[in-house]
Amino acid sequence: MSRLQTPIRKNDNVLVVTGKDRGKRGRVLKLLPEKNRLIVEGVNMISRHTKPNPQRNIKGGIVRREASLHVSNVQLVCPDCGAQTRIGHRILGDGRKVRICRKCEGVVDK
């Protein structure tokens, strides 16, 4: 399976554009690049039935947690203009390559 180079990184704020949680915003908690998926905080919640395990201090019951989303179902939210946007790249004067917002031309990487 081929790995997709995604412009989205950990701790970016994203907007879900398709699916049952469309319109929700959240922070990227984890990237799964080998599956082209990511986990967003508070989005795509599932119920997991777990057995108690006293050795690991795990209580039994129903646990709610985030499931992964495909990368194509989210768009990055620009920290400057607050709009969902595509990502461009620019090389600054000091030689750094940074991600930029396509709408406001602001630098996404801080």
C-alpha positions as CSV (number, residue, x, y, z in Angstrom):
1,M,0.0,0.0,0.0
2,S,1.4,3.4,-0.9
3,R,1.8,6.1,1.7
4,L,0.3,9.5,0.9
5,Q,2.3,12.5,1.8
6,T,-0.2,14.6,3.8
7,P,0.3,18.3,4.6
8,I,-1.5,17.7,7.9
9,R,0.6,17.2,11.0
10,K,0.0,16.4,14.7
11,N,-1.6,19.2,16.8
12,D,-3.0,20.9,13.7
13,N,-6.6,22.1,13.9
14,V,-8.8,20.5,11.2
15,L,-12.4,20.7,10.0
16,V,-14.3,17.5,9.1
17,V,-15.8,18.0,5.6
18,T,-17.6,14.7,5.0
19,G,-19.2,11.9,7.1
20,K,-21.4,11.8,10.1
21,D,-19.3,14.4,12.0
22,R,-19.2,16.9,9.2
23,G,-18.7,20.5,10.4
24,K,-16.9,19.5,13.6
25,R,-13.4,21.0,14.4
26,G,-10.7,19.3,16.4
27,R,-7.0,18.9,17.0
28,V,-5.1,16.1,15.4
29,L,-4.0,13.7,18.1
30,K,-2.3,11.0,16.0
31,L,-1.3,10.3,12.4
32,L,-1.4,6.8,10.9
33,P,0.6,7.4,7.6
34,E,0.7,3.8,6.6
35,K,-3.1,3.7,6.4
36,N,-3.6,7.4,5.3
37,R,-5.7,8.0,8.4
38,L,-5.6,10.3,11.5
39,I,-7.3,10.6,14.8
40,V,-9.1,13.9,15.7
41,E,-10.0,14.9,19.2
42,G,-13.7,14.6,19.9
43,V,-14.6,13.4,16.4
44,N,-15.8,9.9,15.2
45,M,-16.5,8.6,18.7
46,I,-17.0,4.9,19.1
47,S,-18.1,2.7,22.0
48,R,-15.6,0.0,23.0
49,H,-16.6,-2.8,25.4
50,T,-13.7,-3.7,27.6
51,K,-13.1,-6.4,30.1
52,P,-11.7,-5.5,33.5
53,N,-8.0,-6.2,34.0
54,P,-6.8,-5.7,37.5
55,Q,-3.1,-6.2,36.6
56,R,-3.2,-3.2,34.3
57,N,-5.6,-1.1,36.4
58,I,-8.2,-1.2,33.6
59,K,-11.9,-1.0,34.7
60,G,-14.4,-2.9,32.7
61,G,-17.4,-1.4,30.9
62,I,-18.2,0.7,27.9
63,V,-15.4,3.1,27.0
64,R,-16.0,6.0,24.5
65,R,-13.0,6.9,22.3
66,E,-12.0,8.4,19.0
67,A,-11.7,6.2,15.9
68,S,-9.6,7.1,12.9
69,L,-10.7,9.2,9.9
70,H,-9.3,9.1,6.4
71,V,-7.0,12.1,5.6
72,S,-9.2,13.1,2.6
73,N,-12.2,13.7,4.9
74,V,-10.6,16.7,6.7
75,Q,-9.2,20.1,5.8
76,L,-6.7,22.2,7.7
77,V,-8.0,25.3,9.5
78,C,-5.8,28.3,9.1
79,P,-4.7,29.8,12.4
80,D,-4.6,33.3,11.0
81,C,-7.9,33.6,9.1
82,G,-9.7,30.7,10.7
83,A,-11.0,29.3,7.4
84,Q,-10.7,25.8,6.0
85,T,-8.0,25.9,3.4
86,R,-5.7,24.0,1.2
87,I,-2.0,24.1,1.9
88,G,0.8,25.6,-0.2
89,H,4.5,25.7,0.4
90,R,7.0,28.5,0.3
91,I,10.7,28.9,1.0
92,L,11.4,31.8,3.3
93,G,14.5,34.1,3.1
94,D,16.3,32.1,5.8
95,G,15.9,28.9,3.8
96,R,13.1,27.3,5.8
97,K,10.3,25.6,3.9
98,V,7.0,26.4,5.5
99,R,3.3,25.6,4.9
100,I,1.1,28.5,3.9
101,C,-2.6,29.1,3.7
102,R,-3.9,29.4,0.1
103,K,-6.6,31.9,1.1
104,C,-4.7,34.5,3.2
105,E,-1.1,33.6,2.3
106,G,-0.3,33.4,6.0
107,V,2.3,31.0,7.4
108,V,0.7,27.9,9.1
109,D,3.9,26.7,10.8
110,K,4.7,28.7,13.9
